[in-house]
Amino acid sequence: MGEGNVTGLFERFLKRDPIFIEKKVLQSNYSPDTIPHRDNEITKIAQIIAPTLKLEKPSNLFIYGKTGTGKTLSVKHTTNKIIAVAKKESIPLEVFYLNCKLKKIADTEYRLIAELARKLGKEIPITGLPTDEVYRIFYSALDSEKKILIIVLDEIDQLVKKVGDELLYNLTRINEDLKNSMITLIGISNDLTFIDNIDPRVRSSLGEEEIIFPPYNAIQIQSILKERISKAFKEGVIEQGLLPKCAAYAAREHGDARRALELIRVAGEIAEREDNPNVLIKHLDKAEEKIERDRIQDIVSSQPKQFQTVLYAILNLTKKRNDNILTGEVYDIYKKLCSKIKLRPLTQRRISDVIAELDMQGIINARVASKGRYGRTREISMSVQLHTLEKIDKILIKELGLD
């Protein structure tokens, strides 16, 4: 496309009637004033954290549920409300929200405690101090005046995966050393088995309350979409039948409302690019394909080396044949790859856990099959389309240094 054509494209874009009125209401960081279908869960969160208004420490709270079930929205909504009441009544209550998926915040114990200290106004270098010293600075800043602090750790399972559960133990024991202040934890996780896999000593120190967020059904997703679409798009631009189809897509993916909103936003962007005044079902189908491809590629790129090696072993076996692959076969190839890339191999039992996790993320299908008196194994197959497989192959070759 020549320079003049590009200028013409921009000029036509400016003159065109917009499809969107307010696109941000479809974005994942948008906080709506009301959260439909989550009244019970929000009430439970509010009841558990209410004692902080009397400067009493509530139980630590753990919130579980699949992606896109409104966990983070509900916690932010409730903590914003309690902060508003605390300000009005001059109650020294603060809420710190941390997303544990962000490397610069939660990749190490040092980074997480340093981030908490920074939120209390302390300047901490990115590296260089002993971790004990960072804890000391955080403690003294926290205890310098009377206050109660709620720390929200979103995707807490990612934090424990990276740094271990000792950090949680340390955070729960802080209150024993504080004279003026108190902290309480709210952990949010997509992994319902997360708490079962941590050290029993840490678990008992947490003394947690649990709330499980169920997936949305197709009708609930449809009502969420309807409300957001009325704010996001010009009236009458959405093709009839598109909304229920989008809700059905998302309900199939464990009732993920965030995915439904992303689908409809990307469909609108595709319609805009095609110079179409309406968002049609064909745009939704294209959006579904694009998002799935991008999602899988992002997941593969962000996996730890061990996960990538297991996945590459499965991919290698898939190239050679079409029938189901067994865990033992994957393990044999995985060990050879570890030797090649100088990686210490995990046990076969641990590799079974990795396979289960890749299955949960939707990259592979791993069906447990009985082998009679020989026990049980998993029958594994890739669950992504051929053109996505080729991209995954390239990503893994680059990430593992096999090129």
C-alpha positions in Angstrom: 0.0 0.0 0.0 1.5 3.4 -1.1 1.8 6.4 1.1 -1.1 8.2 -0.6 -3.3 5.1 -0.1 -2.5 5.0 3.6 -3.4 8.6 4.0 -6.7 8.0 2.2 -7.4 5.0 4.5 -7.0 7.3 7.6 -9.1 10.0 6.1 -11.9 7.5 5.2 -11.7 6.1 8.7 -12.3 9.6 10.2 -15.3 10.3 8.0 -16.9 6.9 8.5 -19.9 6.5 10.9 -18.5 4.8 14.0 -19.6 1.3 15.0 -18.4 1.8 18.6 -19.7 4.5 21.0 -17.5 3.5 24.0 -15.2 0.6 23.3 -13.6 0.6 26.8 -16.8 -1.0 28.3 -15.8 -4.3 26.5 -12.2 -4.2 27.8 -11.0 -6.4 30.6 -9.9 -3.5 32.9 -13.3 -1.9 32.8 -15.1 -1.8 36.2 -18.9 -1.6 35.8 -21.0 0.1 38.5 -23.0 -3.1 39.0 -21.9 -6.7 38.7 -24.8 -8.9 37.5 -25.4 -12.4 38.9 -22.8 -12.0 41.7 -24.9 -10.5 44.6 -24.4 -13.6 46.8 -20.7 -13.7 46.4 -20.3 -9.9 46.9 -22.4 -10.1 50.1 -20.2 -12.9 51.4 -17.0 -10.9 50.6 -18.4 -7.8 52.3 -19.5 -9.8 55.4 -16.0 -11.4 55.8 -14.1 -8.1 55.5 -16.6 -5.8 57.4 -14.7 -6.3 60.8 -11.8 -4.2 59.3 -14.1 -1.1 59.8 -13.8 -1.7 63.6 -10.0 -2.3 63.2 -10.5 -6.0 63.8 -8.6 -8.6 61.7 -11.0 -10.7 59.6 -10.1 -14.2 58.4 -7.9 -14.5 55.4 -10.1 -15.0 52.4 -9.5 -17.3 49.3 -11.7 -16.9 46.2 -11.7 -19.6 43.6 -13.3 -19.9 40.2 -12.6 -20.3 36.5 -11.3 -17.4 34.4 -14.0 -14.8 33.6 -16.4 -15.6 36.4 -16.2 -12.2 38.0 -13.8 -12.9 40.9 -11.5 -9.9 40.5 -14.4 -7.5 39.6 -16.3 -8.6 42.7 -13.3 -8.1 45.0 -12.4 -4.7 43.5 -16.0 -3.6 43.7 -16.4 -4.6 47.4 -13.0 -3.3 48.5 -13.7 0.1 46.7 -17.0 0.3 48.7 -15.4 -0.5 52.0 -12.6 2.1 51.3 -15.3 4.8 50.6 -17.0 4.0 54.0 -13.6 4.0 55.8 -12.7 7.4 54.3 -16.0 8.9 55.2 -15.7 7.6 58.8 -11.9 8.4 59.0 -11.0 4.8 59.6 -7.3 4.0 58.8 -8.0 1.2 56.3 -6.1 0.6 53.1 -6.4 -2.0 50.3 -3.4 -3.0 48.2 -4.1 -4.9 45.0 -1.3 -6.9 43.3 -1.5 -9.0 40.2 0.8 -12.0 40.8 1.0 -12.8 37.1 3.1 -9.6 36.5 6.8 -10.5 36.5 8.0 -7.1 37.7 5.8 -7.4 40.8 5.7 -11.1 41.8 8.5 -12.9 40.2 10.4 -13.2 43.5 9.7 -12.8 47.2 12.0 -9.7 47.1 9.9 -8.0 44.3 6.6 -8.7 46.0 7.6 -7.3 49.4 9.4 -4.4 47.8 6.3 -3.5 45.9 4.2 -3.6 49.1 6.9 -1.3 50.8 6.7 1.1 47.8 3.0 1.3 48.2 3.7 2.5 51.7 5.9 5.2 50.4 9.4 3.5 50.8 12.0 3.7 48.0 13.4 0.2 47.4 15.9 -0.6 44.7 14.8 -3.3 42.1 17.6 -5.6 43.5 20.5 -5.3 45.8 19.2 -5.5 49.4 18.9 -8.7 51.4 15.3 -10.0 51.4 15.3 -9.7 55.3 16.1 -6.0 55.0 13.2 -5.5 52.5 10.9 -7.2 55.0 12.2 -5.0 57.8 11.5 -1.8 55.8 8.0 -3.1 55.0 7.3 -3.9 58.6 8.5 -0.6 60.0 6.6 1.4 57.3 3.4 -0.6 58.0 3.7 -0.2 61.8 4.6 3.5 61.8 0.9 4.4 62.4 -2.3 2.6 63.4 -3.9 1.0 60.4 -5.4 -2.1 59.0 -4.2 -3.3 55.5 -6.0 -5.7 53.2 -3.6 -7.2 50.6 -5.3 -8.7 47.6 -3.1 -11.2 45.7 -4.8 -11.9 42.4 -3.6 -15.1 40.6 -2.0 -16.2 44.0 -1.3 -19.7 42.6 1.1 -18.1 40.1 3.0 -16.5 42.9 3.3 -19.7 44.9 4.4 -21.5 41.7 7.2 -19.0 41.2 8.4 -18.4 44.8 7.0 -21.2 46.9 4.5 -21.1 49.8 6.9 -19.8 52.5 6.0 -16.3 51.4 2.4 -16.8 52.4 3.6 -18.2 55.8 5.7 -15.1 56.3 2.8 -12.8 55.4 0.4 -14.5 57.8 3.0 -14.3 60.6 3.6 -10.6 60.2 0.8 -9.7 62.6 2.7 -11.3 65.4 5.4 -8.6 65.1 3.2 -5.6 64.5 2.1 -3.4 67.4 0.0 -0.7 65.6 -1.2 -2.4 62.4 -2.7 -5.6 61.1 -2.8 -7.2 57.7 -5.3 -9.6 56.2 -5.0 -11.5 52.9 -7.5 -12.0 50.0 -6.2 -14.6 47.5 -7.8 -15.0 44.1 -7.1 -18.1 42.1 -8.3 -19.9 38.9 -7.0 -23.2 40.4 -9.6 -24.8 42.6 -7.0 -27.3 44.0 -4.4 -24.6 44.8 -4.9 -24.6 48.6 -4.7 -28.4 48.7 -1.2 -28.4 47.3 0.4 -26.1 49.8 2.3 -27.1 53.0 -0.1 -28.0 55.8 1.8 -25.7 58.2 1.3 -22.8 55.8 -2.4 -23.8 55.3 -3.0 -23.8 59.1 -1.4 -20.4 59.5 -3.7 -19.0 56.8 -6.9 -20.0 58.7 -8.8 -19.1 55.5 -12.4 -18.6 54.5 -13.3 -19.8 51.0 -15.8 -18.5 48.4 -16.2 -20.4 45.1 -17.5 -18.5 42.1 -19.5 -20.8 39.8 -19.2 -20.4 36.0 -21.8 -18.2 34.3 -24.4 -20.0 32.1 -25.2 -18.9 28.5 -28.3 -16.9 29.7 -26.3 -15.0 32.3 -23.5 -14.3 29.8 -26.2 -13.1 27.3 -27.6 -10.6 29.9 -24.0 -9.3 30.7 -23.3 -8.9 27.0 -26.7 -7.2 26.3 -25.9 -4.6 29.0 -22.4 -3.9 27.8 -23.3 -3.9 24.1 -25.9 -1.2 24.7 -23.1 1.1 26.1 -20.4 0.0 23.6 -22.0 0.0 20.2 -24.2 2.3 18.1 -27.8 1.0 18.2 -28.8 -1.5 15.6 -25.3 -2.4 14.3 -25.2 -5.9 15.9 -26.7 -8.6 13.6 -29.6 -10.6 15.0 -28.5 -13.9 16.4 -24.9 -12.8 17.1 -25.4 -12.2 20.8 -26.7 -15.7 21.7 -24.0 -17.2 19.5 -21.3 -15.2 21.3 -22.8 -16.3 24.7 -22.9 -19.9 23.6 -19.2 -19.7 22.6 -18.2 -18.4 26.0 -20.5 -20.8 28.0 -18.7 -23.6 26.2 -15.4 -22.2 27.6 -16.4 -22.7 31.2 -18.7 -19.7 31.4 -16.0 -17.1 30.7 -17.7 -13.7 30.5 -14.4 -11.9 29.8 -13.9 -14.1 26.8 -17.4 -13.2 25.5 -16.7 -9.5 25.9 -13.4 -9.8 24.1 -15.0 -11.8 21.3 -17.6 -9.1 20.6 -15.0 -6.3 20.8 -12.7 -8.1 18.3 -15.7 -8.8 16.0 -16.5 -5.1 16.0 -12.9 -4.2 15.2 -12.9 -6.7 12.3 -16.1 -5.2 11.0 -14.5 -1.7 11.2 -11.5 -2.9 9.2 -13.7 -4.4 6.5 -15.5 -1.0 6.3 -18.8 -2.8 7.3 -21.4 -0.7 9.1 -22.7 -3.8 10.9 -21.1 -6.4 13.2 -22.1 -9.8 11.6 -21.9 -13.4 12.7 -19.1 -14.0 10.2 -17.1 -11.3 12.1 -17.7 -13.2 15.3 -16.4 -16.4 13.7 -13.2 -14.6 12.5 -12.8 -13.1 16.0 -13.1 -16.6 17.6 -10.4 -18.0 15.4 -8.0 -15.0 15.9 -8.4 -15.0 19.7 -8.0 -18.7 20.1 -4.8 -18.6 18.0 -3.4 -15.6 20.0 -4.4 -17.1 23.3 -2.7 -20.4 22.7 0.5 -18.7 21.4 0.6 -16.5 24.6 0.1 -19.5 26.9 2.9 -21.4 25.2 5.3 -18.4 25.3 4.7 -17.8 29.0 5.1 -21.5 30.2 8.1 -22.5 32.3 10.9 -24.4 30.4 9.8 -27.7 31.9 6.2 -27.3 30.5 7.6 -26.2 27.1 9.8 -29.3 27.0 6.9 -31.6 27.8 4.7 -29.9 25.2 7.5 -30.1 22.5 7.7 -33.9 23.3 4.0 -34.2 22.7 4.2 -32.2 19.5 7.1 -34.4 18.2 5.0 -37.5 18.8 1.9 -35.9 17.2 3.9 -35.2 14.0 4.8 -38.9 13.7 1.3 -40.4 14.2 -2.3 -39.5 14.6 -3.5 -41.9 17.4 -3.4 -41.2 21.1 -0.1 -40.8 22.8 0.7 -42.3 26.3 2.3 -40.5 29.2 5.3 -43.0 29.2 6.1 -42.2 25.6 6.0 -38.5 26.3 8.3 -39.0 29.3 10.9 -40.9 27.1 11.1 -38.1 24.5 11.0 -35.4 27.3 14.1 -37.0 29.0 16.0 -37.0 25.7 15.1 -33.3 25.1 16.3 -32.5 28.7 19.6 -34.0 28.0 19.9 -32.1 24.7 19.0 -28.6 26.2 20.8 -29.3 29.6 17.7 -29.3 31.7 17.3 -31.4 34.8 14.5 -33.8 34.2 11.5 -34.0 36.6 10.1 -37.3 37.8 7.4 -39.1 35.7 4.8 -38.3 38.4 5.6 -34.6 38.2 5.3 -34.8 34.4 1.8 -36.3 34.8 0.9 -33.1 36.8 2.4 -31.0 34.0 0.3 -32.9 31.4 -2.9 -32.4 33.6 -2.1 -28.6 33.7 -1.6 -28.4 29.9 -5.0 -30.2 29.5 -6.6 -27.6 31.9 -5.2 -24.8 29.8 -6.8 -26.3 26.7 -3.6 -26.9 24.7 -3.9 -30.7 24.8 -6.5 -33.3 25.6 -5.4 -35.8 28.3 -8.0 -38.5 28.9 -7.3 -40.9 31.9 -7.5 -44.5 30.6 -7.4 -47.7 32.6 -4.8 -50.3 31.6 -6.3 -53.0 33.9 -3.8 -54.5 36.2 -1.1 -52.2 34.7 -2.7 -49.2 36.3 -3.9 -46.0 34.7 -2.3 -43.7 32.1 -3.3 -40.7 30.1 -4.1 -40.8 26.4 -2.9 -37.5 25.0 -3.6 -35.6 21.8 -3.1 -31.9 20.7 -6.4 -29.9 20.9 -5.4 -27.0 18.5 -5.8 -26.5 14.8 -3.0 -27.5 12.3 -2.0 -23.9 11.5 -1.7 -23.1 15.2 0.4 -26.2 15.7 3.0 -24.9 13.2 3.2 -21.6 15.1 3.5 -23.4 18.5 6.3 -25.6 17.0 8.3 -22.4 16.0 7.7 -20.8 19.4 9.0 -23.9 21.2 12.0 -24.3 19.0 13.0 -20.7 19.7 12.2 -20.8 23.4 14.1 -24.0 24.0 17.1 -23.0 21.9 16.6 -25.9 19.5 17.0 -23.8 16.3 
